[in-house]
Amino acid sequence: MLLLALDTATPAVTVALHDGTAVVAASSQVDARRHGELLLPAVDRILAEAGTGLDAVTGVVVGIGPGPYTGLRVGLMTADTFGLALGVPVHGVCTLDGLAYAADVPEGSPFVVATDARRKEVYWARYSDSRTRVTEPSVDRPADIADQVAGLPAVGAGALLYPDTFPSAHGPEHVSAAALASLAAERLAAGVELPEPRPLYLRRPDAQVPKNYKVVTPK
């Protein structure tokens, strides 16, 4: 097994290789505006670091969000392209699950993962432990979910942004492909079926076609 994992659902452009036992190479860069520019060079870099070629990859793992439309689709389209070109399966993993897997919280403790959804909102879900999500991913204003997350440790950039709602915030801030790959490898080894690589947008994109715009065509 050689899994190529990537995620662009958060400001981190993150890539990793996992051989079924451990992560053999990984790269993460935080730049919310350069997902498309940074992703493929990162893939080349970790392949070179691992001393292998793209043709050795047996499966692709991609974070399916939730995340902003523009960033999220970069990773998903890249993963789909690799899968088609290599003839290998593409597996989806919820980005929040990857953050939960690497959460710096007490073992077995329930907690919340919250990432920045912009518009003064967070993408979030509750977990009973680092491998078990107990609610579906949602997008809400932090004040609106304060009662639901009260008293729980929280992980992620969304938690760090809103300390009034998440007073006990922990790392990591952004997801890492290393955690995503490790979680996927663990679930695949256990025979767990992973989600299809389809995006969890949860809301419409920020970019909209202007209303009542004037069409200019030659006469």
N, C-alpha and C positions, 0 to 999 in steps of 0.2 A: 504493500500500500504506500502511495505517496500522494497526500492530499495537498492541493494548493488552496489556501484560504485567503479571502479578502473581504474587506468591509469599507464602505464609504458612506454609511448612514449617519455618521457623526463628523465633526471637523477633522477627525483622524483619518488619514489615508494609510491603511494598515494591511500588511500582507505577511503570510507565513507558510512554511512547508512543514508537514507532519508525516512521519514515516510509519504511523500506526502505533508507535511506542512512545515517541517524544517529538517535540518541535526541533527541527534541525536547522532552521534559519527563520529570521523574522525581521520585519522593518515596520516602523510606525513614524509618520510625520503628521504634525497637526497644522493644517492649512485649509480652512473651509472653502476657499475660493479656487483651489488648484487641484481638485480631485482628478479631473481628466488629464491634467499635465503630469501629475506625480505617480499615478497608479502603475502604468506599464514599466517605467524605469525601476520602480520598486520591485516588480516581479522579476525583471532581468537581474537585479542586484541580488535578490535572495537565491535565485537559481545558481548564479555564479558563486555565491558564498557556500552553497551546499555542494558545489562541484557536479551539478547535474543539468540536464536539459529539459525543456518543456515537454518533450516526448516521453519522459519518464513518469509524468503525472498520471495517476490512475483515477483521480476524481477531483472535483472542484467544490469548494464550500464557500458560500457567499452569505453575508449578512443581509437579511431581507427587511431590516428596519424594525420598528418604525423610524422614519427619518424624513428630512426635507426632500422634496421631489427631485431637484436638480442633482444633488449629491448622490442620493440613493440609486438613481438609475445608472450612474456611471459604473458602479460596481456590478450591478445586475446584468447590464448589457455586456460588460467585459467577461463576466463569468459564463454567460450563455455562449458568447463567441468562442471562448476557450473550449467549452464542452463540445460544441459542434465541430470545431477544427480538429480536436483530438479524439473525438468519438468516445468521450468518457462521461459518466453521470455528473450532474450538477445538483448539489444538495443545498437547500436553504436552511438557515438557522436564524432565529429571532435575535436581533442585535442586543436586545435587553438581556436575553439569556446568556450571551457571551460576557456581558458585564457582570451578571450575577455569578457566573462560574468563577470569575476572578475576584469576587468581592472580598474586601478586607473587613470582614465581620466575624464575630464569634461562631465557631463551628456549630451548625444546627440551629442557629438563631434565625427567626423570621426577619425579613427586611424588605425594603423597597428599592427598586432601581428607577432612576429618573434622569432622562436626558433632555437637553435643551431643544424645545420645539419652536423657538422663536415666538413672536406675537405675545410674549409674556405667558407662554404655556409650556408644559412639559409633556413628554411621552413617558409613560410610567406603567409599572406593574408591580404586584406584590409577590413575594417568594417565601415559601416555608423553609427553604434551605438553598444552597448554591446551585442545586440541580433541578429544583422543583418550583415552577411558576404556578400560582394558584388563582391568578386573575388574567383576563385577556389584556393585551396592551391597549392603552387608552391615551387620549390627549385631552388635557384639562388645564385650567388655571390652577396654580398651586393652592390658592386660598379656598377653592371649591372642593378640594380633596383633603383638607387639613384633618377633618375628623377621621377619614379612612386610613390615614398614615400616622396618626398621632402615636407617639411612643415608640415608633419603629426606627431602627437605624436606616440610613439611606445611602445609596451609592450612585455616583455619576455626576456629570456637569450640571444637570438640572437641579439636583439636590444642593450643590454648592452655590448656585445662583440665588436660591430662595431659602435662606436659613430660618426665616420665620416659620415656614411650613416644615422644613427638614432640619431641625436643630442639631441632629446627630448625623452629620454627613461624613462619609468615608470614601476612600479611593477604591478603584481607579476612576479617573475623571471621564475617560473615553474608552471605548471597546478596543481590544487588541485582537488581531487575527490569530495570534498564538493561542489565546483562550478559546476563540471560536473554533479553531482547528482541533484543539484538545477535546473540547466538548463533543464535537461532531465525531471524532474518532472513537470516543468512548461509547457514544450512542450507537454508532454503526457496528462496533464490536459486540454490543449487546443485542443486536438485531432490531433496534428501534428504527422505525421508518421516519426519515427526516422530511420536513415540509418541502413542497415544490418551491423553486426559486422565483417566487412572485412577490412583488413589493407590498409592504404594509405602509401605505401612505397615511391612512386614517383621516385625511382631509384633503381638500382640493389644493392644487399648487398655488404658490404666491403669484406667479405670473398669470395674468389674465388678458384676454383680448379686449381692448378698449371698447366701451359701449358707445353706440351712436357715432362711430368714426366715419369719416368721409372717404369713400372709395374714389380714387382718381384714375380714370382710364382714358386712353387716347380716343379722340373722336374721329 
